[in-house]
Every structure is written in structure tokens, then in C-alpha cells.
Amino acid sequence: MVEIVSIDGVEIDFDDPCAVARALRKVELQVSTGGGVVMTRFDDHEVRWSSTNMAQLRDLIANYERQCAVKNGTRTRYAKRMRFV
């Protein structure tokens, strides 16, 4: 089942974390450059992003970027190797 969400007036497939991360990055850029308030709607839940809650927006973006990396098989964490001579 495809769930569509509206992020700043653009319809995004909620099941595609890469698309959601891209759309939220646009919202972050718009709010941080003084664009004022941007609205995001997830079903019946509506969130208005402003400069006061940028930390929450950045956390949400990081979460979707991690999900996107997992979906694409990209490694986000690397183990350090030690070598004894």
C-alpha cells in the first residue's frame, strides 16, 4: 500500500525514505534561509516547521537518510581495523 504525504505542498511516497529525506532537506534549506514556516502533513497529523524547531527537523532528516542508506545497501558505519606489527 502506497502512503502519500504532503511536504511543503509536494506529494511524496512515504515508503521511499530517500524521497522523504530529499523533501525534508528542501524544507530545512527554506526555513534556515528565512523562508518562515513550512507545513508538512502526515495523514491527519500536521507539523509546521520554523527556525525554533530546526533540531527536530535535522533529527528527522538524519533518520530518513539512515533509512535510505539501509535501503540502498550503503554502509554508514565503518569498523576500524588495528594491525599489530
C-alpha positions in Angstrom: 0.0 0.0 0.0 1.5 3.3 -1.0 1.1 6.1 1.5 1.4 9.6 0.2 2.4 12.5 2.4 2.5 16.2 1.6 5.7 18.0 2.4 5.6 21.7 1.6 2.8 21.1 -0.9 4.6 18.3 -2.7 3.2 14.8 -2.6 5.8 12.3 -1.6 5.7 8.5 -1.3 6.1 7.8 2.5 7.5 4.4 1.8 10.5 5.9 0.0 12.9 7.2 2.7 15.2 8.7 0.1 12.4 10.9 -1.4 11.3 11.9 2.1 14.9 12.9 3.1 15.3 15.0 -0.1 12.0 16.8 0.5 12.9 17.4 4.2 16.3 18.8 3.1 14.4 21.3 0.9 12.3 22.3 3.9 15.4 22.7 6.0 17.0 25.0 3.4 13.9 27.0 3.1 13.4 27.5 6.8 17.1 28.2 7.5 17.3 30.9 4.8 14.4 32.8 6.3 11.5 31.2 4.4 9.4 31.4 7.5 7.1 28.5 8.3 6.8 25.3 6.2 3.9 22.9 6.6 4.2 19.1 6.5 1.2 16.7 6.6 1.4 13.0 7.5 -2.2 11.7 7.3 -4.1 13.7 9.8 -1.0 14.9 11.6 0.2 18.4 10.6 3.6 19.8 11.5 4.7 23.4 11.0 8.5 23.8 10.8 10.1 27.0 11.8 13.5 28.2 12.9 12.7 27.3 16.5 12.4 23.5 15.9 15.3 23.0 13.5 17.0 20.5 15.8 13.9 18.2 15.5 13.9 18.7 11.7 17.6 17.8 11.5 17.0 14.6 13.6 14.1 13.6 11.3 16.3 14.2 8.2 19.1 12.1 9.7 16.7 9.3 10.5 15.4 9.2 6.9 18.9 9.4 5.5 19.9 6.4 7.5 16.8 4.5 6.3 17.7 5.5 2.7 21.3 4.2 3.2 19.9 0.9 4.5 17.5 0.6 1.6 20.3 1.2 -0.9 22.8 -1.0 0.8 25.2 1.8 1.6 27.4 1.4 4.7 27.0 4.3 7.1 29.4 3.0 9.8 32.8 1.6 9.3 34.8 -0.6 11.7 38.3 0.5 12.5 41.0 -2.1 11.9 44.0 -2.4 14.0 47.2 -4.0 12.9 49.9 -5.2 15.2 53.3 -5.5 13.7 
